[in-house]
Amino acid sequence: VTFIEPDTGSFAGLGHGICDQNTGELLPMRRGTVVDVTITGVSKGVSGRPGELKGFFAEKETGLLLHNRESGVYGILKEIPMDKIPEKRVPIAEKNMVETGDAYIWCTLDGDKAEKFSICITSLENNNDGKFEIMITDENLIEKTGGIVQGMSGSPVIQNGRIVGAVT
């Protein structure tokens, strides 16, 4: 989950939609259910082989998935998990506020609690699209994952106290 709108429970997991692993095509969806996940381990990425987060899904339904789009997934939570939200009410940056330099991401690598990891925004490659490149600078994250791994998509990127994007 990239963000939750606390007044309504609506959320987005941004970055990319859910795609067929064989074709890469966006999976059509009318509605879906949201369940919690617990991360149990990390397969560290190495050159030529992406790593991944490993875990299991809970049985209890926690929300409704409404849309699966190229930009991500969208839905509504039944209850907002306040104990799992690492930062409260982070404003959204406009494209022109994003700059190269220090930032951080929130990502869950163990259990169900998000951790904060330092990154650097290294390039505003096509700022008209709002895209930018990041480099992991957090030694703990590099040690655990080798960098960005499958399952980290949607991790929010925060810079200067504002959400500027998501890991894709």
N, C-alpha and C positions, 0 to 999 in steps of 0.2 A: 504494500500500500504506500503510495507516494504522499497522499494527503487525505485527511478527513475533514469535512465541513461539520464542525461540532453542533451547529444549530439544527441541522437536518439529518445527520448521520450519513450523508452522501459521501462517497469516496472515489478516488481514482488510483489505479495502478498504472502509471504512465511509462512510456518508453516504446512499447510495442504491444500488439494484440497477441492473443493465443493462436498459434499457428500449428498446422499439421506438421509433424516432425519429418515426414517423408517428402512432402511437396513444398513446404514453406508457405502454403496458402493460408490465409486467415480462415479460421473455422467459423462457419455460420452458426449463429446462436440466437434463439428467441429469448430465453431466460436461463439462468443458472443459479446455483446456490453458492454461498460463501461459507467456508469453514476455516477454522484456525489451523495453523501449521506449527509444528515444533521441529526446529533444526537439530539434528543429532550428529552431524559431522560435515566435514568439508573435504572434497577431493581437490587437492591443490593443483592449480593449472601449471603446466610447463609448456615450453615452446612446442607448437604443433599439436597440442592436446589441451583443449579448454577444461578447466576444472568445473566443479559444480557443488552446490549446497545439497546436502542430503537431509531428509527428514520424513515426517509422516503427518498425514492429515487427521484432524480430530473428526469424530462422528457427528458432533452437534452442529447444526446449521446456525451460522451467526449473521447471515445477511442474504441479500438477493443481488445477483449479478444481472445487470440490465443491458449492458452493451459490450461488445467486443469489437474494437475498431483498430485501425492501423496504429493509432496513437496510444492505445492501451485499453484497459478494462475499466468499467464504471459500474457503480452499484450503490446500494444503501445497506447500512449495517443496522441490525435490530437494536443493538446497544453499543455505545461507544466505549471501547476498552481503555478508559482513562489511565489505568495503571501501566499500559503499554505504550502510551504516547510520550515520546521523549521530550518534545518541545511543544509548548502551547502557543497557538495563534501566531504562526510565523507568516508575515505578509508575503505576497507574491511580488517578485521583481518584474519590472518591465524589461524588454529586450535590451534597451540602451543602458540599463543599470549593470549588466553583466560585464565583467572585465577579467583580463588575465590576472592570475594571482591566487592567493590562498583561499581555500574553501573547505568544506567538510561534507561528508555523507553520513546518513544514518543507515545501518544495515544490521540484520540479525544473523550471527554466525553460530550461535549456540542457544538452544532453548527457544524462548519466545520474547526475549528482551532485546531491543535495538541498542547498538553501540555506536558511538561517534568515532569516525576515522578521518584523518586529515588527507586532503588531496590538493592539487593545484590545477586551476584552469589554465591550460597551456596555449590554447588557440581558440579564437572565435572564428572558426573556419568559414562559416556562411551565416553571419549574424542576421541576415534577412529571414532565414528559417529558424533562428533562435538556437542553432546547433553550436556546440563547442566541444573541444577535446579536453580530457582530464588525464592527469598522471597521479597515481597513488603515491603519496609521500609518507604515509603512516607505516612505520616499520612493523608494527604488530599485525596490520592487515596484510602486508606483503608476506610476512612469515607464515600466516595462517592459510592464505589463499593463493599466493603468487601474483595477485593483482585482482582484476575483475573476473568473476566466475559466473557460470550459468546459475540463475536463481537470485542474482543481485539486481536484476532489472527492476526499475521502479524505485530504487533507493533514492530518496530526495537529496538533491545537491543544494547546500545552503552557503550563501556568500553574503557578507556584510549584513547579517541578520535577516536575510530574505531568501525565500526559496526561488532558485534560478533555473531549476530543471530536474532531470532525473537520469539515473544511469540507464543506458540502453545497451 
